[in-house]
Amino acid sequence: MSAPRRTAAARVNRASSPARLGAARPGRVIAGALAVLLLASGCATSNFSIYDYLPVPPAFSLRWLWDSKKPGPLPELTPSATASVSWQANVGKAVPGFAPAVLSDAIYVAAIDGGLTRLDPATGRALWRVSAGKTLSAGPGADADTIVVGTDKGEVLAFDAAGKPKWTARVPTEIMAPPRVADGIVAVFVGDGSIHAFAANDGGKKWVLQRNMPPLTVRNYAGGTSTRGGLFVGTAGGRLLALDLATGIVGWDATVANPKGATELERIADVTSLPLVVGNQVCAVAYQGRVACFEITRGSLNWSRDISSLSGIASDGKSLFVTDDKGAVQALDTANGASLWKQDRLAARKIGGPQVVGDFVAVIDVEGYVHLLSTINGAYVGRLQTDGTPATGQPASFLSSILWQSAGGNVYAVTAK
């Protein structure tokens, strides 16, 4: 018996994969964990380490609970919609924690091997490619002047728009998510749950936010969402924070989910996907928790629904779409959270977070298939095969396309009609 050791950044599969855990009974989950540990103890000649999988604070990997199981068969489909690749670019292999930084005139992409690439948004052509000279764990984050990546040793590396090194900084431990660059500030999301902010022009330290972490958490590769000078971040323990990006002051702190259960495993209630700003409200979803939308300036609760997810949410303005922890895609009314439809035909495919493309909701499964659902009634209407590997994160919306990075090393821009 043998199994390769994995770096901390590589120990978790796509953010959607732990959704399969939500369907399991807690007793079976705990029994499965014990079985894995007992099995590991008999592998004296293996380079496998149980410390790659033990629940060690501040975060633990759930990967061993699902990645031995293959996805179910592709559902039968009579297509009435077509997804097509506008362009694709090979940029190097990646894992959760990597996602394209999408600007109006540039797309920046990083890879594990240290590669950093600027792509033309219209064609996907590489405008330049440089090496950070380090093995990377997350990134990039970018604005018009600064591109930032991070390493599992806590190194923050900044480059200018021409790909030249700009500054470096350090944080206490591994960088887990793409940094957020906005309003002259670089916000860096660290494995211990802290957020560190630096000046985008020279890397000077601006502020640090450190909060207590629950005994067990799910690794959070999402980072934060910024708008109008605010930074919205979901946390372990089911909180949604609204921070002043310039100062780090917490404007409001709202409850997305309250931990429940008798064991620490049952009490995991983490927000592990990006918050979403929809009009004058900001929404988030928690694992073993709920979807909740809050008034954006005061943080007062507008509505909530008991839906558990690790995969993320998307919206077309009228509806909010979420992939729940059983692999179904649900649509809710953004005004009041009322259920509009639910599609569970892809439940066995280990799908990730949704994104809107044209008149459709797109989700990507663990084998790299793009599946299209009607935004109106959730009907399964189309699919597209890509490189056979999952997305490293929730797809982004860009003009009339969705954009994502695959574990296999490709960036895809896909349209649907």
PEJO-V229539 format. One record per backbone hydrogen bond with DSSP energy under -1.0 kcal/mol. NH is the residue of the N-H (numbers start at 1). CO is the residue of the C=O. If there is no record, write none. Layout:
BEGIN
nh->NH co->CO
nh->NH co->CO
END
This chain:
BEGIN
nh->17 co->14
nh->19 co->16
nh->20 co->17
nh->21 co->18
nh->24 co->21
nh->29 co->25
nh->30 co->26
nh->31 co->27
nh->32 co->28
nh->33 co->29
nh->34 co->30
nh->35 co->31
nh->36 co->32
nh->37 co->33
nh->38 co->34
nh->39 co->35
nh->40 co->36
nh->41 co->37
nh->42 co->39
nh->43 co->40
nh->44 co->42
nh->46 co->43
nh->52 co->49
nh->53 co->50
nh->54 co->50
nh->56 co->54
nh->59 co->56
nh->60 co->217
nh->65 co->62
nh->66 co->63
nh->67 co->63
nh->69 co->66
nh->72 co->348
nh->80 co->381
nh->81 co->381
nh->84 co->415
nh->86 co->413
nh->87 co->413
nh->89 co->411
nh->91 co->409
nh->92 co->409
nh->98 co->95
nh->99 co->139
nh->101 co->108
nh->103 co->106
nh->107 co->119
nh->108 co->101
nh->109 co->117
nh->111 co->115
nh->112 co->93
nh->114 co->111
nh->116 co->130
nh->117 co->109
nh->118 co->128
nh->119 co->107
nh->120 co->125
nh->124 co->120
nh->127 co->118
nh->128 co->118
nh->130 co->116
nh->132 co->114
nh->136 co->112
nh->137 co->150
nh->138 co->150
nh->139 co->97
nh->141 co->148
nh->143 co->146
nh->147 co->159
nh->148 co->141
nh->149 co->157
nh->150 co->138
nh->151 co->155
nh->154 co->151
nh->156 co->169
nh->157 co->149
nh->158 co->167
nh->159 co->147
nh->160 co->164
nh->163 co->160
nh->166 co->158
nh->167 co->158
nh->169 co->156
nh->171 co->154
nh->175 co->151
nh->176 co->189
nh->180 co->187
nh->182 co->185
nh->185 co->182
nh->186 co->198
nh->187 co->180
nh->188 co->196
nh->190 co->194
nh->191 co->174
nh->193 co->190
nh->195 co->209
nh->196 co->188
nh->197 co->207
nh->198 co->186
nh->199 co->204
nh->200 co->184
nh->203 co->199
nh->206 co->197
nh->207 co->197
nh->209 co->195
nh->225 co->232
nh->227 co->230
nh->230 co->227
nh->231 co->243
nh->232 co->225
nh->233 co->241
nh->235 co->239
nh->238 co->235
nh->240 co->254
nh->241 co->233
nh->242 co->252
nh->243 co->231
nh->244 co->249
nh->245 co->229
nh->248 co->244
nh->251 co->242
nh->252 co->242
nh->254 co->240
nh->256 co->238
nh->257 co->238
nh->267 co->263
nh->268 co->265
nh->271 co->235
nh->276 co->283
nh->278 co->281
nh->281 co->278
nh->282 co->294
nh->283 co->276
nh->284 co->292
nh->286 co->290
nh->287 co->270
nh->289 co->286
nh->291 co->305
nh->292 co->284
nh->293 co->303
nh->294 co->282
nh->295 co->300
nh->296 co->280
nh->299 co->295
nh->302 co->293
nh->303 co->293
nh->305 co->291
nh->307 co->305
nh->309 co->286
nh->314 co->321
nh->316 co->319
nh->320 co->332
nh->321 co->314
nh->322 co->330
nh->323 co->312
nh->324 co->328
nh->325 co->308
nh->327 co->324
nh->329 co->343
nh->330 co->322
nh->331 co->341
nh->332 co->320
nh->333 co->338
nh->334 co->318
nh->337 co->333
nh->340 co->331
nh->341 co->331
nh->343 co->329
nh->347 co->344
nh->349 co->346
nh->352 co->364
nh->355 co->362
nh->357 co->360
nh->360 co->357
nh->361 co->373
nh->362 co->355
nh->363 co->371
nh->365 co->369
nh->366 co->349
nh->368 co->365
nh->370 co->384
nh->371 co->363
nh->372 co->382
nh->373 co->361
nh->374 co->379
nh->375 co->359
nh->378 co->374
nh->381 co->372
nh->382 co->372
nh->384 co->370
nh->392 co->405
nh->396 co->403
nh->398 co->401
nh->401 co->398
nh->402 co->414
nh->403 co->396
nh->404 co->412
nh->406 co->410
nh->407 co->390
nh->409 co->406
nh->411 co->89
nh->412 co->404
nh->413 co->87
nh->414 co->402
nh->415 co->84
nh->417 co->82
END
